[in-house]
């Protein structure tokens, strides 16, 4: 018999928010074992083993960390987003931009090769 975890239980177990769990599902990082008729996701414990560190970070960073990694101010990063040279991976319901580390690394390479985010 397998024990199924709700998204809330999974979030508590991983030490992350329920929103992070649901975001991981939406991005394809996590797949529910079952979806109830009411649309509630249920997860198998063995399916999430090894995913803890990946989900805990959400692989997303905020704009201040992204700006620091790019070596620019947060205002410069915001300008780069507005003019389209840097794209956030997600925008929270509150309007906060989130970036992937890989996108920031790519922007750094582009900047080194002739300027994007700076």
Buried (B, 14 or more C-beta within 10 A) or exposed (E): EEEBBBBEBBBBBBEBBBEBBBBBBEBEBBEBBEEEEEEEBBBBBEBBEEBEEEBEEBBBBBBEBBBBBBEBEBEBBBBBBEEEBBEBBBEEEEEEBBBBBEBBEEBBEBBEEEEBBB
